[in-house]
Amino acid sequence: MVFYAFDIVAKDKKEFNKKKRLFYYYLKKYNIPPSYMGIKSLIFVDDIEKAHLLEDVFKRVSGIKVVKIFSNNVEFNEY
């Protein structure tokens, strides 16, 4: 399983909203299903092909800082 923690970096609110819309547009275009969405600014993927598609999305939108985390075992809890 691969986790991507990301942050959209912009100089003002208008640029931030533009990058955010573009980012989610490409997520939808690359057909990354909503079940792969995690917590805000965290996307997890268990399929390596989807991980490559997601990396393409990050490359298309400039100004996004990404941390890639690999894991074998993950537990999600909601309190």
N, C-alpha and C positions, 0 to 999 in steps of 0.2 A: 504494500500500500504506500502511496506517495502523497504527502501533504504539501500544499503550496500555501504559504502565508504571504499575503501581498498587501502593498500599500500604494495607493495612487498619489503621486506627487505632482502638485500644480502650484502655480504662483498666485492664482486667485480662484474664486468660486466658479466663475464662468468656464475657465479652462478645466477645472476639476470635473464639473458636470459633463463637459464635452468628452473627456477621456473615459469617464464612467459609462456614459451611453455607448460609446464606441466599443468598450471592453465587453459589455453585456450583449451588444449586437453580435460580436464575433463569437461569443459563447453559444448564442442561439444558432448562428450560421454553421458552426462546426458541430452542431448537434450534441453538445455535452448536456446530458439530461439533468434535470433538477435534483435527482437523487444523489448526484455527485457534489452538490453544494453543501457546504458545512456551515459553520458559524460564520458570521460576517467577517469578510477578509480572509477566509480560510476555505480552501477547496481540497477535497480529498478524492483520490482516484485509485481504484484497485486494479485497473486494466492498463497495461503499459502503452497500448495504442492510444487510449484516451489521454494518457499523460503526455504523449508526443503532440497530440492535437492541442492540448491545453498550453504547452510551451509555445506553439505557433501563435496562439492567441496573445500570449504575453509579449512576444516579439513584434506583433503587429501594432500594438499600442505603446507609444513611447511614454516614459515617465512613470513606470510601474516598478517598484522595488519588490523583488520576489525572494523568498527563502524556501528552499526545497528540503523536505524532511522525509527520510525513508523510515518505515516502521514495519515490524512483523506482527505486532500485537497492539491493538488500540481498544480502549474502553471508553464509551461515551455515557455520561450520566447527566440527567437533568434534575435539578433540585428546585 
